[in-house]
Every structure is written in C-alpha cells, then in structure tokens.
Amino acid sequence: MTTLSAPRGTSTLEPPRAVEVPSGGRWYAVRRQLVPWLFLIPGLGLAMLFKFGPMLEGVRMSFYKVQPFLGDEWLGLGNYATVVGDPRFIDALRHTLILAAGTTLGALVLGGLLALLMEGTSRRLWVVRTAVFLPVVTAVAVVAEVWRIILFPTETGFANQALGVLGLPAQQFLSDPSSALLWVMVVGIWTAAPYNMVIILAGLVGIDRVLYEAAAVDGITTRQRLRYIVLPALRPAISVVLTLAAIRALRIFTEVYVLTGGGPAGSTEVWMTRTFSLGFDANNLGVASAASVLLLIATLLLTVVARTLTRRKEA
Amino acid sequence: MSTVDDKLLARAGRRQTDSRFDSALGWQPGFRASNALRFGLCAIVLTIFALPFVLVLSGAFDAQTDSTSLRLTPAVPSLLPLETAISQGVLGYFANSLVIVGGGLVIQIAVAVLVSYALARHRFRGQAFVMLLFLMTMMLPEEIIAIPLSQVIGNVAGTGISLRGTPWGVILPVAVWGFSILVMTEFMKEIPLEIEEAARLDGVGELRMLWSIILPLCKPVLGVATIFGFMMIWDQYLLPLIAADTPDDYTLTVALSLLRTDARVGTGVLLVGALLALLPSLIIYLTMQRSLIRGIASGATKG
C-alpha cells in the first residue's frame, strides 16, 4: 500500500486536513486511486463503444463471409485473398500511393515557397496570409464541390475560360481518365499547402537572426543562406508536415468521392472509395472489412516508421 | 497568424538596424525590384487561393441558368438561387449540421477535459496504458472503421438501440478525439502543483478543483480544442453519410451532392449551400485565428 499512498500533489502536505483523517490513511489511498477512473469513465466508455468495439468487429468480419440473415461463414484469410487478387484494388492502391506522394511533396514544396514569400511583419502580409489560409478551414466537401464546378470540362467552364485568356487550349480536367488523377492531386495540394505554410512559417520565425548576421559577415549569398541555415533549421517542421500528411493521405476519401466518385473509368479510384463501394453499395462487408484492416495496418506501420525517423533526427 | 506575428513584431521592435536579417530571403522595405516581384507573386498567390471563394459568393447570387460557368460578379444578380435552395430544404441540412457540430463539440471537449484532468493531475495504476489507448483512437478515424461503425450505429453494443437517423449517430462517434485529449493533457501538466496544493488545503474537492481552479487556467488550450474540434466535426463526410437513415438526415456538406443534381437552376443552388457551409467556418476562423495558429505551430516548434 505504500506505493499507493504517495499521490502526486499531496506528498509534501500530509497529513491531510482533519476531515479526511477519520476514514484513515488506507481509505484515503484507495480513494486517490479510484477518483481518476471516475473522470475516465465517459471517455473510455465512448472509446470502447465507437472506436475499439468497431475495430474488433471489423477484424472479426474480415475473416467471415458476412450474411446478415443466414449466419456468418468462416473464410479464414479468404477475404484478404480476394482483396489482394482484385485488380481494381491493386489499381486503387497504385492511385492512392501516387496521390499520397504527389500531394504530400507538392504541398510541402508549395507551402515552403509560400512561407518564404510571405515571411514578414507588415499588416498587408498578414492580410494575404489570412486569405491564403482559407482553404484549410473550409470543409473538404465544400472545397471539392467548388473545384468540381471550376474545373467543368466544357469551353464555358471557369478554368477553361481562364486558360482561353492565356491562349491555352481547353482541357478535360477531371473527365479525362489520363489527367483526372493529376487534377485531384492539384486540388489536394491547394488545400494542404497553406497548412504547411503556417508550420514552416513558425519554423522560419524561430531561426536565430544572429546566424544570418554572422553568415552575412562571412559574405554568404542568399542561396547559401537557404541551403546551410534555413533548411537545416526547418528539419523538425518538415518532419511534422511529412508525418501528418503520410498518415492522412492513405485514407483519402472525401476529396475523391466528391470530385470524381472514383471515375472516369476508375482512373481516380482510391483504397477508401473502393472499400466504400464494396461495403455499402455491393454490401460485401467481409471483403470491405479485410480492406479496412489492411489500411489500418498500413497506417500503423507508417506512423511507427515516421515516429522513429523523427526521433532519430532529434537524437 | 497572430502568435507568429507577435514574435515577428517583437523581433522588429528590438533594435534591429539591418532589415536584411528579418526574413529568410532577406526581403527589404522600400521601392526596389525585389519588392515589385514580391508584390506580383503575392497577387498571383492571392488570386489562386482566394478566387474560388469570390466565385462562390458571386455564383450564390446569380440567376443565370448556365450550369457550368462561374463569374467574378453575378451576370444576373438575384436572390432566386437562395429562394430555390431554401425550397429544397437547405436550411434543414444547415440545422442538422449546427446541431451535430454544437452537440459534438460540447461532448468532445467535456470528455477531453475530464480525461485530461485524470491523466495530467493524478497518478494511478495503468496511467500510461490509458494514455496509449486514447492516442490509439487517432489511428482509428471514421474512414478506417466505417464498415463496422455503420453496424454499431444501427445497433449499439448489441442492445438493439439504433442511433441511425439521429444526430447522436454522428455526435457520439466523434466524442472521443485523441488530438484534443493529447493537447489538453500536455497543457494541464504544465499547471504548477502549488496552485492545486493551496486549493486542497482549503478543502476543495475534485470537481471544484477541476471546475474553478484548473479549467480557468486552461483557456488557451480550450480555444485550440474548440477550433480544431469544430473543423474536425464540420469536415465529417463519411460518418454523416453512413449514420443517415434518409437524405433528410444529411449534414449540409453531405447534402451538397443532392443540391448539385438540380439542373434547372444552374449551379447557384449548390453555391448557396457551399456559402452556408462556409459561413460558420469563416466566423470561427476569423474570431479564433490566434488559437488555430497556436495549435498548428506548436507541433512545428516541438518537432
């Protein structure tokens, strides 16, 4: 019981006030152990019901042929074999990875350039930064709906009219199977770049100005300054950006679902849109669960990898 | 961008003779070629990132029937899209969204406060494991558990209670969010122990300790949790989609796909919906910008 009787915050002040003494030190220690759990009950209960419960149920369903009225039938790894053997899932995996890599890198580079361009104290820069940040606070579905209209593939579409002004030919954008994925990526970059801008801007502001002055004394050029002072100082910020993006990118759903619905001709189908249509349209819950479990495992692995890489850099 | 700006201003206030050292690229004030270039680039950037919002505003008040084109200013200024959108029940979807974001935010923050108080201000067996559990919920977003979650919403924990078609079907699954629990726990750990000890000497119980001692000190982190929680819930798409029983239960963001199918009135109706969906985000953003930037930037400086 001795380990229990040294709760944080009271150790230096014992014995407690007279009110608590009659019930004895033992009861007091037990109570100190019980109290935190009372505060944890709502959170733990909701997490069990709506996070871990569904997760376990999903793992269970992934091993069964799920039939609501006939009873489930054990399939072992059959559902997983179906997922891996499905060419549409393989295509979806390829699209997801291309989209993840392109959006992450594009948004990182653009976010970095925006931060370099708009670092400064003036009121005007603040106004521009505030406006540029709007895409981040806008719901993804709204962003996607608006871009779907802007990128309308006719001559009268806004983007095509803008291209016309610049003397460029009209594009099919999201309706052309060969370019649709690229345009989904462009919208993704447009949404994510301002967020990265703020992270990188915070990193830029944190750089000690003495370094710049010392480097100027040594006659360093701006390019060298970026290469040898700014870039190394931004490493933590960049690793945060990459970790966040990599985890989010794999489960991309809303953008694609609203912009293209996975089309045209499956050219933008990603892992989650394929899983969604299998689970909710085709009602093939077993296979869809197996695909979800695979996504969960991939996300967990990516998180662990990203965490270890970040830690190594800190050490 | 306030916190970043505060730092920038503090730096500018320091006796700094050479503005070449104020930014990474060494921007300097005054009329020079580099500033003309910077002005031009800022104008392009502003166009790319802000123009779509101007198009939404203009299109929402434009009665032209061409369903493809957008203009900077309405071709036929009118309230017709607004009236049509209202007749199509856009206010109902908006109300669904507000109920869900209001209820969800209150419960999400309440849960996070209670959990964080236990994790940050108490010591108990299994503490590290409990923290790990809550961190793991971040690995289980709605997308990954969508299929079984849809079943759970229809039959909670085998009790036969169905949340389908009620706001609870969206509110309860978003109530536990690892992010807000994490930032709040980290913040509460920083509160000095002396404050708590002094209160305990005065005989303050656990609930009053949380409510009148700890919570008032947590205002900054409550702001961060509020704006991030709002954005997280307002952004939900898959969850309201699977929790809905009929399209009447859709939130505004999901219902946009219903508004776009109406070809008679052009894109105006959809853009009215988009504008309505934008308004709360804008209000929250402009009033709580400081908290938002603080939340984003805290990750960057910690590494």
Boltz contact constraints between the chains, C-beta under 6 A:
constraints:
  - contact:
      token1: [A, 7]
      token2: [B, 123]
      max_distance: 6.0
  - contact:
      token1: [A, 8]
      token2: [B, 123]
      max_distance: 6.0
  - contact:
      token1: [A, 9]
      token2: [B, 193]
      max_distance: 6.0
  - contact:
      token1: [A, 9]
      token2: [B, 196]
      max_distance: 6.0
  - contact:
      token1: [A, 9]
      token2: [B, 197]
      max_distance: 6.0
  - contact:
      token1: [A, 13]
      token2: [B, 197]
      max_distance: 6.0
  - contact:
      token1: [A, 33]
      token2: [B, 124]
      max_distance: 6.0
  - contact:
      token1: [A, 35]
      token2: [B, 206]
      max_distance: 6.0
  - contact:
      token1: [A, 36]
      token2: [B, 118]
      max_distance: 6.0
  - contact:
      token1: [A, 36]
      token2: [B, 122]
      max_distance: 6.0
  - contact:
      token1: [A, 36]
      token2: [B, 124]
      max_distance: 6.0
  - contact:
      token1: [A, 39]
      token2: [B, 114]
      max_distance: 6.0
  - contact:
      token1: [A, 39]
      token2: [B, 117]
      max_distance: 6.0
  - contact:
      token1: [A, 39]
      token2: [B, 118]
      max_distance: 6.0
  - contact:
      token1: [A, 40]
      token2: [B, 115]
      max_distance: 6.0
  - contact:
      token1: [A, 40]
      token2: [B, 118]
      max_distance: 6.0
  - contact:
      token1: [A, 42]
      token2: [B, 111]
      max_distance: 6.0
  - contact:
      token1: [A, 43]
      token2: [B, 111]
      max_distance: 6.0
  - contact:
      token1: [A, 43]
      token2: [B, 115]
      max_distance: 6.0
  - contact:
      token1: [A, 43]
      token2: [B, 176]
      max_distance: 6.0
  - contact:
      token1: [A, 46]
      token2: [B, 175]
      max_distance: 6.0
  - contact:
      token1: [A, 46]
      token2: [B, 176]
      max_distance: 6.0
  - contact:
      token1: [A, 47]
      token2: [B, 137]
      max_distance: 6.0
  - contact:
      token1: [A, 47]
      token2: [B, 176]
      max_distance: 6.0
  - contact:
      token1: [A, 49]
      token2: [B, 157]
      max_distance: 6.0
  - contact:
      token1: [A, 50]
      token2: [B, 172]
      max_distance: 6.0
  - contact:
      token1: [A, 50]
      token2: [B, 173]
      max_distance: 6.0
  - contact:
      token1: [A, 51]
      token2: [B, 137]
      max_distance: 6.0
  - contact:
      token1: [A, 51]
      token2: [B, 140]
      max_distance: 6.0
  - contact:
      token1: [A, 54]
      token2: [B, 145]
      max_distance: 6.0
  - contact:
      token1: [A, 54]
      token2: [B, 148]
      max_distance: 6.0
  - contact:
      token1: [A, 54]
      token2: [B, 149]
      max_distance: 6.0
  - contact:
      token1: [A, 54]
      token2: [B, 152]
      max_distance: 6.0
  - contact:
      token1: [A, 55]
      token2: [B, 140]
      max_distance: 6.0
  - contact:
      token1: [A, 55]
      token2: [B, 145]
      max_distance: 6.0
  - contact:
      token1: [A, 57]
      token2: [B, 148]
      max_distance: 6.0
  - contact:
      token1: [A, 58]
      token2: [B, 145]
      max_distance: 6.0
  - contact:
      token1: [A, 58]
      token2: [B, 148]
      max_distance: 6.0
  - contact:
      token1: [A, 116]
      token2: [B, 24]
      max_distance: 6.0
  - contact:
      token1: [A, 116]
      token2: [B, 25]
      max_distance: 6.0
  - contact:
      token1: [A, 117]
      token2: [B, 41]
      max_distance: 6.0
  - contact:
      token1: [A, 119]
      token2: [B, 23]
      max_distance: 6.0
  - contact:
      token1: [A, 120]
      token2: [B, 23]
      max_distance: 6.0
  - contact:
      token1: [A, 121]
      token2: [B, 8]
      max_distance: 6.0
  - contact:
      token1: [A, 121]
      token2: [B, 9]
      max_distance: 6.0
  - contact:
      token1: [A, 121]
      token2: [B, 12]
      max_distance: 6.0
  - contact:
      token1: [A, 126]
      token2: [B, 1]
      max_distance: 6.0
  - contact:
      token1: [A, 128]
      token2: [B, 42]
      max_distance: 6.0
  - contact:
      token1: [A, 128]
      token2: [B, 46]
      max_distance: 6.0
  - contact:
      token1: [A, 129]
      token2: [B, 1]
      max_distance: 6.0
  - contact:
      token1: [A, 131]
      token2: [B, 46]
      max_distance: 6.0
  - contact:
      token1: [A, 131]
      token2: [B, 50]
      max_distance: 6.0
  - contact:
      token1: [A, 132]
      token2: [B, 49]
      max_distance: 6.0
  - contact:
      token1: [A, 134]
      token2: [B, 53]
      max_distance: 6.0
  - contact:
      token1: [A, 137]
      token2: [B, 281]
      max_distance: 6.0
  - contact:
      token1: [A, 137]
      token2: [B, 285]
      max_distance: 6.0
  - contact:
      token1: [A, 138]
      token2: [B, 281]
      max_distance: 6.0
  - contact:
      token1: [A, 139]
      token2: [B, 234]
      max_distance: 6.0
  - contact:
      token1: [A, 139]
      token2: [B, 235]
      max_distance: 6.0
  - contact:
      token1: [A, 139]
      token2: [B, 253]
      max_distance: 6.0
  - contact:
      token1: [A, 139]
      token2: [B, 277]
      max_distance: 6.0
  - contact:
      token1: [A, 140]
      token2: [B, 235]
      max_distance: 6.0
  - contact:
      token1: [A, 141]
      token2: [B, 237]
      max_distance: 6.0
  - contact:
      token1: [A, 141]
      token2: [B, 253]
      max_distance: 6.0
  - contact:
      token1: [A, 142]
      token2: [B, 274]
      max_distance: 6.0
  - contact:
      token1: [A, 142]
      token2: [B, 277]
      max_distance: 6.0
  - contact:
      token1: [A, 145]
      token2: [B, 256]
      max_distance: 6.0
  - contact:
      token1: [A, 145]
      token2: [B, 274]
      max_distance: 6.0
  - contact:
      token1: [A, 146]
      token2: [B, 52]
      max_distance: 6.0
  - contact:
      token1: [A, 146]
      token2: [B, 56]
      max_distance: 6.0
  - contact:
      token1: [A, 146]
      token2: [B, 274]
      max_distance: 6.0
  - contact:
      token1: [A, 149]
      token2: [B, 267]
      max_distance: 6.0
  - contact:
      token1: [A, 152]
      token2: [B, 68]
      max_distance: 6.0
  - contact:
      token1: [A, 154]
      token2: [B, 68]
      max_distance: 6.0
  - contact:
      token1: [A, 156]
      token2: [B, 68]
      max_distance: 6.0
  - contact:
      token1: [A, 156]
      token2: [B, 69]
      max_distance: 6.0
  - contact:
      token1: [A, 157]
      token2: [B, 68]
      max_distance: 6.0
  - contact:
      token1: [A, 158]
      token2: [B, 70]
      max_distance: 6.0
  - contact:
      token1: [A, 198]
      token2: [B, 296]
      max_distance: 6.0
  - contact:
      token1: [A, 199]
      token2: [B, 296]
      max_distance: 6.0
  - contact:
      token1: [A, 199]
      token2: [B, 300]
      max_distance: 6.0
  - contact:
      token1: [A, 201]
      token2: [B, 4]
      max_distance: 6.0
  - contact:
      token1: [A, 202]
      token2: [B, 4]
      max_distance: 6.0
  - contact:
      token1: [A, 202]
      token2: [B, 297]
      max_distance: 6.0
  - contact:
      token1: [A, 202]
      token2: [B, 300]
      max_distance: 6.0
  - contact:
      token1: [A, 202]
      token2: [B, 301]
      max_distance: 6.0
  - contact:
      token1: [A, 203]
      token2: [B, 300]
      max_distance: 6.0
  - contact:
      token1: [A, 204]
      token2: [B, 24]
      max_distance: 6.0
  - contact:
      token1: [A, 205]
      token2: [B, 4]
      max_distance: 6.0
  - contact:
      token1: [A, 205]
      token2: [B, 7]
      max_distance: 6.0
  - contact:
      token1: [A, 206]
      token2: [B, 301]
      max_distance: 6.0
  - contact:
      token1: [A, 209]
      token2: [B, 21]
      max_distance: 6.0
  - contact:
      token1: [A, 212]
      token2: [B, 21]
      max_distance: 6.0
  - contact:
      token1: [A, 213]
      token2: [B, 21]
      max_distance: 6.0
  - contact:
      token1: [A, 222]
      token2: [B, 26]
      max_distance: 6.0
  - contact:
      token1: [A, 230]
      token2: [B, 24]
      max_distance: 6.0
  - contact:
      token1: [A, 236]
      token2: [B, 303]
      max_distance: 6.0
  - contact:
      token1: [A, 237]
      token2: [B, 300]
      max_distance: 6.0
  - contact:
      token1: [A, 240]
      token2: [B, 299]
      max_distance: 6.0
  - contact:
      token1: [A, 240]
      token2: [B, 300]
      max_distance: 6.0
  - contact:
      token1: [A, 251]
      token2: [B, 143]
      max_distance: 6.0
  - contact:
      token1: [A, 253]
      token2: [B, 143]
      max_distance: 6.0
  - contact:
      token1: [A, 253]
      token2: [B, 238]
      max_distance: 6.0
  - contact:
      token1: [A, 254]
      token2: [B, 237]
      max_distance: 6.0
  - contact:
      token1: [A, 272]
      token2: [B, 143]
      max_distance: 6.0
  - contact:
      token1: [A, 279]
      token2: [B, 147]
      max_distance: 6.0
  - contact:
      token1: [A, 285]
      token2: [B, 147]
      max_distance: 6.0
  - contact:
      token1: [A, 288]
      token2: [B, 147]
      max_distance: 6.0
  - contact:
      token1: [A, 289]
      token2: [B, 147]
      max_distance: 6.0
  - contact:
      token1: [A, 292]
      token2: [B, 144]
      max_distance: 6.0
  - contact:
      token1: [A, 292]
      token2: [B, 147]
      max_distance: 6.0
  - contact:
      token1: [A, 295]
      token2: [B, 144]
      max_distance: 6.0
  - contact:
      token1: [A, 296]
      token2: [B, 144]
      max_distance: 6.0
  - contact:
      token1: [A, 300]
      token2: [B, 139]
      max_distance: 6.0
  - contact:
      token1: [A, 314]
      token2: [B, 303]
      max_distance: 6.0
